[in-house]
Amino acid sequence: MSKTIEAAGAILVRVRSGCLPPSDRHSATALDDEELHALSDSLEVCLVHRPKYDDWSWPKGKQEQNESLFRTAVREVGEETGTPARLGPFLTTVEYPLNEEGGRKRKGVSGSTTKRVSFWMATPLSALQEQQRHVAFGPVHEPDVSEINDIRWTSIQQARRMLTHSTDRTVLDALVARLRESALGAISLIIVRHGKAESRKSWIGTDDVRPLTPQGAAASYALSRELACFAPSQIISSSWTRCADTVLPYALQSGIPLERSDDFTEQAYETSHQTVLDALDSCIMSALRESRHTVLCTHRPLFESIFEELRGMCTSSGLAKRLPKASPFMQTAHALTLSVVDSADGPVIIDIQKVAPIVY
């Protein structure tokens, strides 16, 4: 009987010391070959050496129980490199027989077992950013020298020569494709649907203070662990209680102020759809201008117009289809993480990822 073991990792990217990445926005979203080459020359990626296999690879590892692949990727990067990381756009997934781990046939391991590894682009966090997300994410173990005995920051060109396995070079190709999309300058816009709230029929008070149910509160707390993988630096919410309380756990754990906005309430939407869209556009432009990874929590009815607005920013029709068209759009306390880059023609979405809380 076949079996698949899930794993995750990331290519950790940083600007080389003494370099400034070239301005990545002129006219179009995609960089031309000359711009891409100049950008690549200013960057370094992180490789790890595994003594057990005597190979150079990307930091990665197996998914643990009650852990999303987002958390697996961030945890493994931290454990294997000692560098706290923020996830960016998704790169690719590679699969290989587990008994060929490290490029060698392994005795005693079934050939019917497949290892599937999902990879993201990631960037290092500053000390302040790591401090802000530490409580929500939890502790990360120090690197184990028996598993990783060397870490090397190197150029993209050198990494291609050092990587032992062809599958890892495939992941590197996916990174280069993301860099061509200006992914290095992307911000994460995390759009959250509030947690499960008391029903309208059973609630006696006004709708703006209708609270989360205990189940909704649990899911909201669990969601903060997933938000930590993207290390947001700004939290915006509808001013209504059920939205604010959904992202309050992360705000309290991180110390990041919770900004309550009347522009993202159901009342604002009923009064004027355009008011909501204007507030959304302002939020995105401000996040891009200030390089702030942003959480935005709002209500189900607003998603019809919000997602229609965002579809027009997507790089392809296939990507736009990841934004649901039918109500309820997404489950309560779930989120979509959009990787957004700037261009002369306005904001452009290059990636969309579904985020779900794990309550156990």
Residue pairs with C-beta under 8 A, 6 or more apart in sequence:
1 112
2 112
2 113
2 114
3 110
3 112
3 113
3 114
4 95
4 113
4 114
4 115
4 116
5 62
5 63
5 98
5 113
5 114
5 115
5 116
6 62
6 63
6 69
6 72
6 116
6 118
7 60
7 61
7 62
7 63
7 72
7 76
7 115
7 116
7 117
7 118
8 60
8 61
8 63
8 69
8 70
8 72
8 73
8 76
8 117
8 118
8 119
8 120
9 58
9 59
9 60
9 61
9 73
9 76
9 77
9 117
9 118
9 119
9 120
10 58
10 59
10 60
10 73
10 74
10 76
10 77
10 85
10 87
10 91
10 119
10 120
10 121
10 122
11 45
11 46
11 58
11 91
11 119
11 120
11 121
11 122
11 171
11 172
11 175
12 45
12 46
12 59
12 77
12 81
12 83
12 85
12 122
12 123
12 124
13 43
13 44
13 45
13 121
13 122
13 123
13 175
13 184
14 43
14 44
14 46
14 123
14 124
14 153
15 21
15 42
15 43
15 44
16 42
16 43
16 44
16 155
19 41
19 42
20 42
21 39
21 42
21 43
21 184
22 35
22 38
22 39
22 42
24 31
24 35
24 39
24 182
24 184
24 185
24 341
25 182
25 185
25 341
25 342
25 343
25 344
26 35
26 344
27 343
27 344
27 345
28 343
28 344
28 345
29 181
29 182
29 315
29 341
29 343
29 345
29 348
29 350
30 180
30 181
30 182
31 39
31 179
31 180
31 181
31 182
36 176
36 179
36 180
39 179
39 184
40 155
40 156
40 157
40 176
40 179
41 155
43 155
43 156
43 179
43 184
44 153
44 154
44 155
45 153
45 154
45 155
45 156
45 159
45 172
45 175
46 59
46 81
46 83
46 151
46 152
46 153
47 56
47 57
47 58
47 151
47 152
47 153
47 154
47 159
47 162
47 163
48 56
48 57
48 58
48 59
48 80
48 81
48 148
48 150
48 151
48 152
49 55
49 56
49 148
49 149
49 150
49 151
49 152
50 57
50 102
50 147
50 148
50 149
51 146
51 147
51 149
52 102
52 146
52 147
53 101
53 102
53 103
53 104
53 164
54 102
55 102
55 103
55 164
55 165
56 152
56 162
56 163
56 164
57 163
57 164
57 165
57 168
58 119
58 168
58 171
59 76
59 77
59 79
59 80
59 81
59 148
60 73
60 76
60 80
60 117
60 119
61 72
61 75
61 76
61 79
61 80
62 72
63 69
63 72
64 72
64 75
66 358
66 360
67 75
67 358
68 226
68 229
68 355
68 356
68 358
69 118
70 87
70 120
70 226
70 229
70 230
70 355
71 137
71 225
71 226
71 229
73 87
73 118
73 119
73 120
73 122
73 229
74 84
74 85
74 86
74 87
74 122
74 137
74 228
74 229
75 140
77 83
77 85
77 122
78 84
78 85
78 140
78 141
79 140
79 141
79 142
79 143
79 144
80 143
80 147
80 148
80 151
81 143
81 148
81 151
82 142
82 143
82 151
83 124
84 124
84 125
84 129
84 130
84 133
84 140
85 122
85 123
85 124
85 125
86 122
86 123
86 124
86 125
86 129
86 188
86 229
86 230
86 231
86 293
87 120
87 121
87 122
87 188
87 229
87 230
88 120
88 121
88 122
88 123
88 178
88 183
88 186
88 188
88 339
89 120
89 121
89 178
89 181
89 183
89 186
89 339
89 350
89 351
90 118
90 119
90 120
90 121
90 351
90 353
91 119
91 120
91 121
91 171
91 174
91 175
91 178
92 118
92 119
92 170
92 171
92 174
93 116
93 117
93 118
93 119
94 116
94 117
94 119
94 167
94 170
94 171
95 114
95 115
95 116
95 117
96 114
96 115
96 167
97 111
97 113
97 114
97 115
98 106
98 109
98 110
98 113
98 114
98 115
99 105
99 106
99 109
99 110
99 111
99 113
100 106
101 109
101 115
103 164
103 165
119 171
119 174
121 175
121 178
121 183
123 184
125 133
125 231
129 231
129 233
130 231
132 231
132 233
132 254
132 255
132 256
133 228
133 231
133 254
135 253
135 254
136 224
136 225
136 227
136 228
136 249
136 250
136 253
136 254
137 225
137 228
137 229
138 225
143 151
152 162
154 162
156 172
156 175
156 176
159 172
160 169
160 172
163 169
163 172
178 350
181 315
181 341
181 350
182 341
182 342
182 343
182 350
183 339
183 341
183 350
183 351
185 291
185 341
185 342
186 339
186 340
186 341
186 350
186 351
187 287
187 288
187 291
187 292
187 293
187 294
187 339
187 340
187 341
188 230
188 232
188 293
188 294
188 337
188 338
188 339
188 340
189 283
189 284
189 287
189 293
189 294
189 296
189 337
189 338
189 340
190 227
190 230
190 232
190 293
190 294
190 295
190 296
190 335
190 336
190 337
190 338
190 355
191 296
191 297
191 298
191 306
191 335
191 336
191 338
192 223
192 246
192 247
192 295
192 296
192 297
192 298
192 333
192 334
192 335
193 297
193 298
193 299
193 300
193 303
193 328
193 329
193 330
193 331
193 332
193 333
193 334
193 335
194 212
194 216
194 220
194 238
194 242
194 243
194 245
194 246
194 297
194 298
194 299
194 332
194 333
195 212
195 213
195 215
195 216
195 217
195 219
195 220
195 223
195 242
195 245
195 246
195 332
195 333
196 212
196 213
196 215
196 216
196 219
196 332
196 333
197 210
197 211
197 212
197 213
197 216
197 242
197 332
198 210
198 211
198 212
198 213
200 207
200 210
203 210
207 240
207 266
208 239
208 240
208 241
208 265
208 267
209 240
209 241
210 240
210 241
210 242
211 241
211 242
211 245
212 220
212 241
212 242
212 245
212 246
216 242
216 246
216 332
216 333
217 245
218 359
219 332
219 333
219 357
219 359
220 245
220 246
220 247
220 248
220 249
220 333
220 357
221 249
221 357
222 333
222 357
222 358
222 359
223 246
223 247
223 249
223 250
223 333
223 334
223 335
223 355
223 357
224 247
224 249
224 250
224 253
225 357
225 358
226 335
226 355
226 356
226 357
226 358
227 247
227 250
227 295
227 335
227 355
228 250
228 254
230 293
230 337
231 293
232 250
232 256
232 292
232 293
232 294
232 295
233 256
233 292
233 293
233 294
234 256
234 259
234 287
234 292
234 293
234 294
234 295
235 247
235 250
235 251
235 256
235 257
235 258
235 259
235 294
235 295
235 297
236 259
236 261
236 264
236 283
236 294
236 295
236 296
236 297
237 243
237 244
237 246
237 247
237 258
237 259
237 260
237 261
237 264
237 295
237 296
237 297
237 298
238 244
238 260
238 261
238 262
238 264
238 265
238 266
238 297
238 298
238 299
239 260
239 261
239 262
239 264
239 265
240 265
240 266
240 299
243 264
243 297
243 298
243 299
244 258
244 260
244 297
246 297
246 333
247 258
247 295
247 297
248 258
250 256
250 295
251 257
251 258
261 279
262 268
263 275
263 276
263 278
263 279
264 276
264 279
264 296
264 297
264 298
264 299
264 302
265 298
265 299
266 299
266 301
266 302
268 275
268 276
268 279
269 275
269 276
269 299
269 301
269 302
269 305
273 305
276 302
276 305
276 306
277 305
277 306
277 309
280 296
280 306
280 309
281 309
283 294
283 296
284 340
284 347
285 347
286 292
287 293
287 294
287 340
288 340
288 341
288 342
288 347
295 335
298 306
300 327
300 328
300 329
303 324
303 327
303 329
303 330
304 327
304 329
307 323
307 324
307 325
307 329
310 323
310 338
310 349
311 320
311 323
312 320
313 340
313 346
313 347
313 348
313 349
314 320
314 323
314 348
314 349
314 352
315 348
315 349
315 350
319 349
319 350
319 351
319 352
322 336
322 352
322 354
323 336
323 352
324 330
330 336
330 354
331 356
333 357
334 354
334 355
334 356
334 357
335 354
335 355
335 356
336 352
336 353
336 354
336 355
337 352
337 353
337 355
338 349
338 351
338 352
339 349
339 350
339 351
339 352
340 347
340 348
340 349
340 350
341 347
341 348
341 350
342 348
